Amino acid sequence: MGKKYEVSALILGSLVGGAFASDVQAAVLATYEFTGQTTGQKTAIPATSSGSNVTASDVTRNNVIMDVGNDAAWTSRPYLGASTGSDTAGAPFANAAAAVSANSYFTFTLTADSGYELDLSSLAFVVTKGGGSTRGFAMQTSATGFSTDGSTNINTSTGDVSAGFSQTVTTQRGTPAFTNVNLSLTGAAYQDLDSITFRFFTFAASNFQTVEYDNFTVNGTVSLVPEPASLGLAGVVVIGAFGRRRRRA
């Protein structure tokens, strides 16, 4: 390669790189913790934090009892408790499929600002249960069209979430103990999103038996969407540079 072409290649790289520059921000996209919340039943709980160019909605509920509790046995930490009860249709829901069928969930949504997009990498939270009976949860997301029945089990330590999943909670508040859940969201379905909605379904053998959650953290990046004019400039630069090389060959 001649020196002139080396210089041209450097200029080409600079121009193309500039055309696709996207202000990528590696970030915690949102957190939901419950410290500072008053205890009792809730219809909405605000996000604790949201990243730059991201709006994090309140946690809201649908056909489920949602409350904030604070138990000294669980390191005196506030938590979000979800359960079924007398004011939820068709309760109780003894398994994930039943809870999903009844649309019994709490939910939150992350939305990128105009001109930006979300690329997710993981979702982490902790979970426990308020007693010894069998209880668990399932999750769905809008990224996969809320398409699963919530009964798919995955390896929550290493498995990528290709759809929804469910998990039986084995740790019990008061031990004190909780389970760390860390889900990979690196699949194609979780990239280049304007927004994403998470739904969490709680199941238990009887009414008023809670599954308790804390420290939701959604990780990923926020990027500027490339402008069409920038894409056109990149194409012109590439075509022009290779055309010049062919004339000099």
Secondary structure, DSSP 8 states (H G I E B T S, - for coil): --HHHHHHHHHHHHHHHHHH----EEEEEEEE--TT--SEE-SEE--SEE-TTEEE--EEEESSEEEEEEEGGGTTEEEEEEE--TTSTT----SHHHHHHTT-EEEEEEEE-TTEEEEEEEEEEEEEESSSS-EEEEEEEGGGTT-S-S-----TTT-B-SS-EEEE---BTTSS--EEEEEE--SGGGSSBSEEEEEEEEEESSTT--EEEEEEEEEEEEEE---HHHHHHHHHHHHHHHHHHHHH-
